[in-house]
Amino acid sequence: MPLKDLFTWKLHGNGTTVGPDNVVAADERLSFPVTLGIGLQHVIAMFGGVFIVPVIMGFPTSTALLFSGVGTIVFLLLTANRVPSYLGSSFAFIAPVAVIAPLGQQGTLSGDSLALALGGILIVGLALSVVGLIVHFVGARWISTVMPPVVTGTIVALIGFNLAGVAKNEFDAGPIEAIVTVVAILLVAVLFRGLLGRLSIILGVVAGYIVAALRGAVDFTGVENAAWFGLPTFQTPHISPAAWGLFLPVVLVLVAENVGHVKTVAAMTGKNLDRYMGRALLADGLSTTLAGLGGGTATTTYAENIGVMAASRVYSTLAYWVAAIFAILLSLSPKFGALAASIPTGVLGGAGVVLYGMIGVMGARIWVQNRVNYSSPTNLLTAGVGLVLGIGGFVFTVGDFSIGAIGVGSFAAIIIYHAMRAISRVRDTDPAIDTPAPEKADGGEAGLAPFETAR
């Protein structure tokens, strides 16, 4: 595609409104004031997740925001501005990072722990880039074959529930503000609709923070001493084979999320985007690699921003350029980073109770939407064994190489499913494996759901 066409968006209609039966396509735009407003909406939508993930993991928030914006630009460029997406901080990395430096016990990662975590993020980014290249040249059909809904749902569920102990430790550090945070999140989610309802996590954290400040549990020294403007802090990674087993299983989740994002956008816009699938995976892989090299959190597509697109019917990638540039500008304020770092552990514990539970239940949602038939012993045992291994903290170690609980549970689910499926086909003992459950739980589109996770 010529460079001039890459950065050319056709004006949609009169540039200010979208007809009831129309959408603003990826290569279209509204007027620049309206586009600016839509872009800021995307910033607000992604902010809760992008902001809270580095805080929970002990990463510098300004650096995470910088690489989030840069990663989004990389994604838009590699997909030729045809796949609207914002790349925010991935929740899937919280669990392996927690193994390196127990969350809730130290406010930030030390230099060595942060370097090890970044090394793991770097390895995941490179692996995802390789997957993207394979998909680009071979196609994506093999992904759903390797990871059918019963496997994908199990992996997503065990990642969320594996973090239950982390949430408890943080909760115990400040139970009053933790309870306030949880209650506030629940109330905002049920009282408000649309964008405000999707901001329940960040608004709950704000409520908990205010209560903590009133109780004298917030240290504002760092905020007072921080400059208004300055570069984010950077950190070089340390690649250790001992950490590979902790981080590599996350590649499975990132693949699922990216494939799901492309399929969902294609369904909403009515355009076939399969040819961009490999590019999307490669772009996220390169974005995560850059984050690992410089000190940011790993990236992934954001369901919150899909919600903004669905509500506004504006899929213009120009709005995502606005969001990415705004995130980069916001990352240049150390004072903002210091404010984020001052959030008490108890508040994070309250947010964690909700977040980790939501991630876990998203796995069950994948099963329900795809009507996974649990009268099948193969499906039942795939999910059951995988969940127990992942939630129970089982670790596989050979010499200096170790696979953490998420990896053990994820790989076990894949191996068990395919081994039992192969044997049952030969023996003709489990005809219900591929038979949908008798009732569809909702009106969602089966086939897209396996890849729609909570980041």
PAMARMAR-368853 format. One record per residue (C-alpha): residue in three letters; x, y, z; residue number from 0. Coordinates in steps of 0.1 Angstrom, whole numbers, plus 5000, padded with zeros to 4 digits. Example, Ala and Ser with C-alpha at 12.3 -4.5 7.8 and 13.67 -1.06 7.14 Angstrom:
BEGIN
ALA_5123_4955_5078_0
SER_5137_4989_5071_1
***
This chain:
BEGIN
MET_5000_5000_5000_0
PRO_5014_5034_4991_1
LEU_5024_5056_5021_2
LYS_4999_5083_5011_3
ASP_4971_5058_5012_4
LEU_4981_5045_5046_5
PHE_4975_5078_5061_6
THR_4944_5088_5042_7
TRP_4910_5085_5057_8
LYS_4878_5093_5037_9
LEU_4854_5117_5053_10
HIS_4822_5098_5064_11
GLY_4790_5116_5054_12
ASN_4789_5151_5068_13
GLY_4817_5143_5092_14
THR_4796_5148_5123_15
THR_4770_5121_5125_16
VAL_4766_5084_5118_17
GLY_4734_5071_5103_18
PRO_4714_5045_5123_19
ASP_4723_5017_5098_20
ASN_4758_5029_5091_21
VAL_4793_5025_5106_22
VAL_4824_5046_5102_23
ALA_4848_5022_5086_24
ALA_4885_5018_5095_25
ASP_4896_5038_5065_26
GLU_4870_5066_5071_27
ARG_4869_5094_5096_28
LEU_4846_5120_5111_29
SER_4855_5157_5114_30
PHE_4887_5162_5134_31
PRO_4870_5177_5165_32
VAL_4846_5146_5166_33
THR_4876_5123_5160_34
LEU_4895_5139_5188_35
GLY_4865_5133_5211_36
ILE_4862_5097_5201_37
GLY_4900_5092_5206_38
LEU_4898_5106_5241_39
GLN_4869_5082_5248_40
HIS_4892_5054_5239_41
VAL_4918_5068_5263_42
ILE_4893_5068_5291_43
ALA_4881_5033_5283_44
MET_4915_5018_5282_45
PHE_4928_5038_5311_46
GLY_4915_5016_5340_47
GLY_4932_4985_5327_48
VAL_4964_5001_5314_49
PHE_4967_5021_5347_50
ILE_4959_4993_5372_51
VAL_4980_4965_5357_52
PRO_5015_4982_5362_53
VAL_5004_4994_5396_54
ILE_4995_4958_5407_55
MET_5027_4943_5393_56
GLY_5050_4970_5406_57
PHE_5059_4984_5372_58
PRO_5064_5022_5366_59
THR_5030_5034_5352_60
SER_5045_5061_5330_61
THR_5067_5035_5312_62
ALA_5037_5012_5308_63
LEU_5017_5040_5293_64
LEU_5045_5050_5269_65
PHE_5049_5015_5255_66
SER_5011_5011_5254_67
GLY_5009_5041_5231_68
VAL_5039_5031_5211_69
GLY_5026_4995_5208_70
THR_4992_5008_5195_71
ILE_5011_5028_5168_72
VAL_5031_4997_5158_73
PHE_4998_4977_5156_74
LEU_4981_5003_5134_75
LEU_5011_5005_5110_76
LEU_5015_4968_5106_77
THR_4978_4962_5100_78
ALA_4979_4991_5074_79
ASN_4954_5011_5095_80
ARG_4927_4985_5087_81
VAL_4922_4969_5121_82
PRO_4911_4993_5148_83
SER_4927_4984_5182_84
TYR_4943_4998_5213_85
LEU_4971_4977_5228_86
GLY_4969_4980_5266_87
SER_4986_4963_5295_88
SER_4979_4926_5296_89
PHE_4964_4911_5328_90
ALA_4977_4876_5318_91
PHE_5012_4885_5330_92
ILE_5002_4893_5366_93
ALA_5005_4857_5377_94
PRO_5040_4849_5364_95
VAL_5053_4882_5377_96
ALA_5038_4874_5411_97
VAL_5060_4843_5412_98
ILE_5091_4864_5407_99
ALA_5081_4890_5432_100
PRO_5051_4882_5454_101
LEU_5026_4910_5449_102
GLY_5012_4927_5479_103
GLN_5045_4923_5498_104
GLN_5065_4950_5481_105
GLY_5052_4981_5464_106
THR_5075_4980_5434_107
LEU_5096_4954_5418_108
SER_5133_4956_5427_109
GLY_5158_4961_5399_110
ASP_5167_4924_5397_111
SER_5131_4912_5399_112
LEU_5119_4938_5373_113
ALA_5147_4928_5349_114
LEU_5137_4891_5352_115
ALA_5101_4899_5346_116
LEU_5110_4920_5316_117
GLY_5131_4891_5303_118
GLY_5100_4869_5305_119
ILE_5079_4896_5287_120
LEU_5106_4898_5260_121
ILE_5105_4861_5254_122
VAL_5068_4861_5251_123
GLY_5069_4889_5227_124
LEU_5094_4871_5204_125
ALA_5073_4839_5206_126
LEU_5041_4857_5197_127
SER_5059_4874_5168_128
VAL_5069_4840_5155_129
VAL_5033_4828_5158_130
GLY_5022_4859_5139_131
LEU_5045_4851_5110_132
ILE_5033_4815_5109_133
VAL_4996_4826_5108_134
HIS_5004_4852_5081_135
PHE_5018_4825_5058_136
VAL_4998_4795_5068_137
GLY_4965_4808_5081_138
ALA_4948_4808_5115_139
ARG_4926_4777_5113_140
TRP_4952_4756_5133_141
ILE_4948_4779_5163_142
SER_4911_4769_5170_143
THR_4921_4733_5163_144
VAL_4949_4733_5190_145
MET_4928_4754_5214_146
PRO_4891_4746_5211_147
PRO_4867_4764_5235_148
VAL_4870_4739_5263_149
VAL_4908_4744_5264_150
THR_4907_4782_5259_151
GLY_4881_4786_5286_152
THR_4902_4765_5310_153
ILE_4933_4785_5304_154
VAL_4916_4819_5309_155
ALA_4898_4806_5341_156
LEU_4929_4792_5357_157
ILE_4948_4824_5351_158
GLY_4922_4844_5370_159
PHE_4917_4820_5399_160
ASN_4954_4813_5403_161
LEU_4957_4849_5416_162
ALA_4931_4844_5444_163
GLY_4959_4841_5470_164
VAL_4976_4873_5457_165
ALA_4943_4892_5461_166
LYS_4939_4879_5497_167
ASN_4974_4891_5506_168
GLU_4968_4925_5493_169
PHE_4933_4927_5508_170
ASP_4947_4919_5542_171
ALA_4971_4948_5540_172
GLY_4943_4973_5542_173
PRO_4909_4956_5547_174
ILE_4888_4988_5552_175
GLU_4899_5005_5520_176
ALA_4898_4971_5502_177
ILE_4861_4967_5512_178
VAL_4853_5002_5501_179
THR_4870_4996_5467_180
VAL_4851_4964_5461_181
VAL_4817_4979_5471_182
ALA_4824_5010_5449_183
ILE_4832_4988_5419_184
LEU_4801_4968_5423_185
LEU_4779_4998_5428_186
VAL_4793_5017_5397_187
ALA_4789_4986_5376_188
VAL_4752_4981_5385_189
LEU_4742_5018_5387_190
PHE_4755_5031_5354_191
ARG_4754_5020_5318_192
GLY_4777_5026_5289_193
LEU_4812_5041_5293_194
LEU_4807_5050_5329_195
GLY_4798_5015_5338_196
ARG_4829_5002_5320_197
LEU_4850_5025_5342_198
SER_4839_5007_5374_199
ILE_4874_4994_5382_200
ILE_4891_5028_5381_201
LEU_4863_5046_5398_202
GLY_4863_5020_5426_203
VAL_4901_5025_5430_204
VAL_4895_5062_5432_205
ALA_4869_5057_5460_206
GLY_4893_5034_5479_207
TYR_4921_5058_5475_208
ILE_4901_5087_5489_209
VAL_4891_5067_5519_210
ALA_4927_5056_5524_211
ALA_4939_5092_5522_212
LEU_4913_5103_5548_213
ARG_4926_5076_5571_214
GLY_4962_5087_5566_215
ALA_4972_5055_5547_216
VAL_4986_5073_5517_217
ASP_5022_5086_5515_218
PHE_5022_5117_5493_219
THR_5059_5124_5496_220
GLY_5067_5109_5462_221
VAL_5039_5128_5445_222
GLU_5051_5161_5460_223
ASN_5087_5156_5450_224
ALA_5080_5144_5414_225
ALA_5083_5167_5385_226
TRP_5054_5176_5363_227
PHE_5073_5167_5331_228
GLY_5100_5142_5324_229
LEU_5109_5110_5306_230
PRO_5097_5077_5320_231
THR_5122_5054_5337_232
PHE_5136_5026_5316_233
GLN_5150_4992_5326_234
THR_5169_4966_5306_235
PRO_5157_4930_5307_236
HIS_5175_4900_5321_237
ILE_5167_4868_5301_238
SER_5168_4837_5323_239
PRO_5158_4803_5311_240
ALA_5145_4796_5346_241
ALA_5117_4821_5339_242
TRP_5107_4809_5305_243
GLY_5084_4782_5318_244
LEU_5066_4808_5339_245
PHE_5059_4832_5310_246
LEU_5057_4812_5277_247
PRO_5022_4798_5285_248
VAL_5009_4833_5283_249
VAL_5015_4832_5246_250
LEU_4984_4810_5243_251
VAL_4963_4837_5259_252
LEU_4977_4865_5238_253
VAL_4970_4845_5207_254
ALA_4934_4839_5217_255
GLU_4929_4875_5226_256
ASN_4942_4889_5193_257
VAL_4924_4864_5171_258
GLY_4892_4871_5190_259
HIS_4897_4909_5186_260
VAL_4901_4906_5148_261
LYS_4872_4882_5144_262
THR_4850_4905_5166_263
VAL_4858_4936_5147_264
ALA_4852_4918_5114_265
ALA_4818_4907_5127_266
MET_4808_4942_5138_267
THR_4820_4959_5106_268
GLY_4809_4932_5082_269
LYS_4844_4930_5066_270
ASN_4866_4899_5063_271
LEU_4898_4907_5082_272
ASP_4914_4873_5081_273
ARG_4942_4885_5059_274
TYR_4953_4908_5088_275
MET_4953_4880_5114_276
GLY_4990_4873_5112_277
ARG_4999_4909_5111_278
ALA_4978_4916_5142_279
LEU_4996_4888_5161_280
LEU_5030_4900_5148_281
ALA_5022_4936_5158_282
ASP_5013_4926_5193_283
GLY_5044_4904_5195_284
LEU_5066_4933_5185_285
SER_5049_4957_5208_286
THR_5053_4933_5237_287
THR_5090_4928_5227_288
LEU_5096_4965_5228_289
ALA_5080_4968_5262_290
GLY_5102_4940_5275_291
LEU_5133_4957_5261_292
GLY_5125_4991_5278_293
GLY_5106_4984_5310_294
GLY_5070_4984_5301_295
THR_5042_4959_5307_296
ALA_5033_4934_5280_297
THR_5005_4945_5256_298
THR_4973_4930_5243_299
THR_4941_4942_5225_300
TYR_4914_4957_5248_301
ALA_4878_4946_5251_302
GLU_4869_4980_5266_303
ASN_4878_4997_5234_304
ILE_4857_4972_5214_305
GLY_4828_4984_5237_306
VAL_4834_5020_5227_307
MET_4834_5011_5190_308
ALA_4802_4991_5194_309
ALA_4785_5020_5212_310
SER_4797_5047_5188_311
ARG_4797_5026_5156_312
VAL_4830_5045_5148_313
TYR_4858_5021_5137_314
SER_4881_5047_5123_315
THR_4917_5039_5130_316
LEU_4924_5077_5131_317
ALA_4907_5078_5165_318
TYR_4932_5052_5178_319
TRP_4961_5073_5166_320
VAL_4946_5101_5188_321
ALA_4944_5077_5218_322
ALA_4980_5064_5213_323
ILE_4995_5099_5210_324
PHE_4975_5110_5241_325
ALA_4989_5080_5261_326
ILE_5024_5089_5251_327
LEU_5020_5125_5262_328
LEU_5005_5113_5295_329
SER_5035_5091_5301_330
LEU_5058_5122_5301_331
SER_5045_5132_5336_332
PRO_5065_5117_5364_333
LYS_5040_5133_5389_334
PHE_5012_5111_5374_335
GLY_5034_5081_5378_336
ALA_5041_5089_5414_337
LEU_5004_5094_5421_338
ALA_4998_5059_5407_339
ALA_5026_5044_5428_340
SER_5011_5059_5460_341
ILE_4979_5037_5458_342
PRO_4979_5017_5490_343
THR_4981_4979_5488_344
GLY_4947_4974_5503_345
VAL_4930_4993_5475_346
LEU_4948_4971_5450_347
GLY_4936_4941_5469_348
GLY_4900_4952_5466_349
ALA_4905_4958_5429_350
GLY_4922_4924_5426_351
VAL_4893_4905_5442_352
VAL_4871_4918_5414_353
LEU_4895_4917_5385_354
TYR_4909_4882_5391_355
GLY_4874_4869_5397_356
MET_4862_4885_5364_357
ILE_4891_4869_5345_358
GLY_4883_4835_5360_359
VAL_4846_4838_5352_360
MET_4854_4849_5316_361
GLY_4868_4814_5311_362
ALA_4834_4800_5322_363
ARG_4817_4824_5298_364
ILE_4837_4810_5269_365
TRP_4824_4775_5278_366
VAL_4788_4787_5280_367
GLN_4788_4808_5249_368
ASN_4803_4779_5229_369
ARG_4780_4754_5245_370
VAL_4808_4731_5256_371
ASN_4792_4697_5263_372
TYR_4802_4685_5298_373
SER_4785_4652_5294_374
SER_4817_4644_5275_375
PRO_4843_4629_5298_376
THR_4870_4644_5276_377
ASN_4857_4680_5280_378
LEU_4850_4674_5317_379
LEU_4884_4661_5326_380
THR_4903_4686_5304_381
ALA_4887_4715_5323_382
GLY_4888_4698_5357_383
VAL_4924_4686_5357_384
GLY_4937_4718_5341_385
LEU_4919_4740_5366_386
VAL_4931_4721_5397_387
LEU_4967_4721_5384_388
GLY_4966_4758_5377_389
ILE_4948_4770_5408_390
GLY_4966_4745_5431_391
GLY_5000_4759_5422_392
PHE_5015_4727_5407_393
VAL_5050_4734_5393_394
PHE_5071_4712_5370_395
THR_5109_4715_5374_396
VAL_5137_4699_5355_397
GLY_5171_4713_5365_398
ASP_5171_4750_5362_399
PHE_5140_4750_5340_400
SER_5107_4754_5357_401
ILE_5071_4756_5344_402
GLY_5048_4775_5368_403
ALA_5012_4766_5377_404
ILE_4996_4785_5348_405
GLY_5019_4767_5323_406
VAL_5013_4733_5339_407
GLY_4976_4738_5339_408
SER_4975_4752_5303_409
PHE_4997_4725_5287_410
ALA_4979_4698_5307_411
ALA_4946_4710_5293_412
ILE_4959_4709_5257_413
ILE_4976_4675_5261_414
ILE_4947_4659_5279_415
TYR_4921_4671_5254_416
HIS_4939_4660_5223_417
ALA_4951_4627_5238_418
MET_4916_4617_5251_419
ARG_4900_4629_5218_420
ALA_4923_4608_5197_421
ILE_4918_4577_5219_422
SER_4880_4581_5221_423
ARG_4878_4585_5183_424
VAL_4897_4552_5178_425
ARG_4876_4535_5204_426
ASP_4844_4554_5196_427
THR_4837_4559_5233_428
ASP_4830_4597_5236_429
PRO_4807_4609_5208_430
ALA_4797_4640_5229_431
ILE_4832_4657_5225_432
ASP_4822_4679_5196_433
THR_4785_4679_5203_434
PRO_4772_4713_5216_435
ALA_4753_4714_5248_436
PRO_4715_4713_5242_437
GLU_4708_4750_5250_438
LYS_4725_4781_5239_439
ALA_4730_4804_5269_440
ASP_4727_4837_5252_441
GLY_4724_4855_5219_442
GLY_4761_4859_5213_443
GLU_4778_4845_5183_444
ALA_4794_4812_5190_445
GLY_4827_4809_5174_446
LEU_4838_4844_5184_447
ALA_4836_4839_5221_448
PRO_4865_4815_5226_449
PHE_4889_4843_5219_450
GLU_4872_4871_5238_451
THR_4890_4871_5272_452
ALA_4895_4897_5298_453
ARG_4929_4907_5284_454
***
